[in-house]
Amino acid sequence: MSSRRRAAFPLALALRTLGAWAVALLLFFPLGWLFLTAFKTELQAIAVPPLLFFSPTLENFHEVQARSDYLLYAKNSVITSVLSTVLGLLLAAPAAYAMAFFRGKYTRDILMWMLSTKMMPAVGALVPIYVLAQKSHLLDTQLALIIVFALSNLPIMVWMLYSHFKDIPPEILEAARMDGTTLWQEVRLVLLPLGMGGIASTGLLCLVLSWNEAFWSLNLSAAKAGTLATLIASYSSPEGLFWAKLSAASLMAIAPIVVFGWFSQKQLVQGLTFGAVK
């Protein structure tokens, strides 16, 4: 009986390992192929059969910078993603604090309603938001993208911060109030130190979401305030797709956020899995 169990265990382990490698290959193959194509010429990029061994070139990266001013688009992406995250946290933190520690009759309904707004396709709100931006002279400005990015991520921010704040024992805040702390002192000296992990993971996740946002960037911005998503879209032309240059531009667009995500993966995973059964 024990020998059968020992035989079954390595087989199950081998199947799980094989499945994990298959999923990893499926997920990372597009990124690896993008990396290879970025260092090919246009002829090598469309060669049939595909070339796995070739002489790499940096010509595509030089052309992307010369033609499109990569640094301008990268600067716009950094500014819009960082400031929209900060603005979102400033709006979401007080709302989550009120819902977590001063629950009302309709608190759960409000949270569900906020989350349900994420189910609406973004294109459904495009026309009114575009008209508002046009009438306010905010088209192709960083301010318009900052506001839209912050508001689009606000339901997620409120939900995540609510989940984090709800795990803070309310008795701690009550003890601080009995000691005579003001609301500002309670937030600064008690709530922020206890909830900093949740605030950080929420901010990091929404920073990544804002960086990767393409729909609003393409529709509300152009050359002046365009983000890296706008830069990538510019390599689609009536003549066709320039795969090598498109791959180079895509690699330059995702490289900063991939590096950032690698160093902050612990906080990102914490934010994504918060609320799971422990």
N, C-alpha and C positions, 0 to 999 in steps of 0.2 A: 504493500500500500504506500509506504513511504517512498519507494523507488519510483512509483508512478507519479507521485506529487513532485519529486525532484525533476523528473523528465518533463512534466507539464510546465513547471516554472520557467526553465530556460526557453522553452518554445514560446510561451506567452511574452517573456521579456524580449525575445528576438522579434516577435511580431510588433510589439509596441515600439521598439527601436526603429524597425523598418518603416513603420507608419509615420513616426516623428520625422525621420529623414525625408520621406516622400513629401510631407506637408511643407517642411522647410525648403526643399528644392522648388516646390511649386510656388512658394511665396517669394523666394529670393531670385529665381531665374530671371524674371523681367528686369530686376535691378541690375543683375550681372550682365545681361545682354545689352542694356542701356549703357553700362560702363564700357563694354567692348566697342559698341558702335560709335561712341563719342570720339574714339581715337582712330577711326577709319576715315578714308576719303569717301566722297559720295558714291563713287563707282564700287568701292569695296563694300559699302553699306547695303547696296542692292544686289550684290553678287549672288548668283544661284549656281551651286549650293552655297550656303553661307560660309564665310571665311572665319575659321577659328584661329588661324595663325597668319599674321600679317605684320607689316612694319608700321608701328603706331606713329601718329602724327599729332601735333598740337595746333595744326592750322585752324581747325574748327573753333577752338577756344579763342584764338586771336581774332578770328572773323566775328565771333559773337560780340566781343568787347568793342571792336572797331565799328561794327554796324549798329549795335543796339545800345551801347553805353550800359553795360551790365551793372556797374556800380550804382548808377542812378536808380535802377529798378530794385536792386538789393537794399539800398538806403530806404526807399519807399516801403518795402516789405518790412524792414526792421521797425521803422517808425510806426506804421499802421498796426502791426501786430502787437508791439509792446504797449503803445498808448491805449489801444482798444482793450487790451487785457487789464490794464490799470483802471481804466474807466469802468469796465465791467465789474471788477472787484469792489470798487467804491460804491457801486449801486447794489450789488448782490449781497455784500456782507451785512449791511444793516437789515435788509429784507430777511435774510436767513436767520439773523440773530433774533428778530422779532418773532418769526415763525417757530423757532426752536424753543425759546424760553417764555414766550407769551402766546401760547397756542389758543386760538379761538375756535368757534364752532365751524367756520368755513376754511380753516387753514389747509386742511387736506384737499379740499375742492380747489382752492386757489393754486396749490402746487400742481395738481393734476391738469388744471387748465393751462398753466404756464408750460408744462411739458408737452401738452397736446399741440401747442403752437409750432413745435419743431416738426410735426407731422405734415404741415402744410408745405407744398412745393414752393421753393423760393420764387419761381417765376410768377406765382399768384400774387405776390406783392411787388413785382418789378415795376409795373406802370405807375402806381401811386408814389412809390419811393423815387423813381426816376423824375416824375413831375415835380415833386417836392425839392429834389436836389437842383433841378433846372431853375425853378422859380427862386430858389435861394442862392443861385449862382455858386453852387457847390459842386457842379459836375467837374470831373477831372481834378479833384482836390483831395488831399490827404484827410482833411477833416470829415468829408462825407464817408470815406471808407472806415475811418476810426469809429464814427457813430454807428454805422450799419453793422460792422463787425462786432462791436460791443453788444448791441441789442440782439443780434442773432445768436450770440453765445450766452446771453443773460439767463435764459431758463436752465441751461446746464449748470451754470455757475451757482444759481440759487439752490438747485437741488443738491449739488455736491456739498456746498457749504452747510446747508441745512442738515445733511447726513452727518457731517463732521461735528457741528455744534451740538447736535442732539445727543452725541455720546459723551459730552462734557457734563459731569454731575451738576445739576442745578444748585445743589447744596453749597457748592464752592462759591457761586455767585451770591447766594443768599448770605453766606458768612461775610463776604466782602461788603455787602450792603449794610449788615449789622455793625461793621466796623466803621461805618460812616463814609465810605467811598462814594464819589460822585459817579455819574454815568460814564463820563470820559475816563476817569480813573479805573473804573471796572473794566472797560473795554481795553484800555492800554496796559494795565498791570495784571489782569487776570485772564480775560478772554483771548487776547492776542498771543500771549505765551503758550496757552494751552491749545489754541487752534491754529498755530502757525504751520504745522505740518499739513493740515487740510487746506489752508489758504494757499500754501506753496504748490501742492499737487494740483489744485484747481487752476491756479494761474498758469502753471506749466502746460497743462492739457489744453487750455483755451488759447494759449500762445501758439501751440502747434496748429490748432484748428484755424486760427486767424491767418497764420502763415500760408496754410494750404488752401485757403478760400479762393476760389477762381470765379464763381458765377458773378458775384458783385463787383469784383475787380474788372472783369471784362466789360460789364455793362455800365459802370459808373466812372471809369477812368480810361485814360488813353496814354499818350506819351509823357505827359507832365507828372501825373501822380500814379502811373501804372505800377503794379507790383510785378514780381517775377512770373506770376501766372500770365500776365499780359505779355511779358517778354516771350514766353514759350509759344503763346498763341500767334505771335507775329510771324513765326516761321512756317505757318500754314498759308500758302499762297495759291492763286488760280493755276499756277504752273505745276503745282503738286507739292509734296512734302519733301523737304531736304532732310533726309533721315539723319545724316551725320551731324549736321549743324543743330538740328532739333534735339538730338541726343546730348550734344555738348551743352546746349542751353538748359536742358532739363537737369543734367548732372550738376551744373553750376547752381541751379535753383534749389535742388533738394539737398545738396551737400551741407550747407550750414545747419539746416534743421535736423538732418540725420545725425550729425556730430553732436548737436545740442541734445537730441533725444537719447543718444547713447550714454552721455554723462549723467542725464537726469532720469534714466529709465526706472529707477527704484521709486521715485516720486510719482512718475506717470502711471506705473502699475498700481501703486497705492490708490491713486485717484480713480483709476478705471474700475478697480475691484472693490472700492469701498462700499460697505453695506452687504457684502457677501457673507455667507454663513462661515463663522470662524470656529 
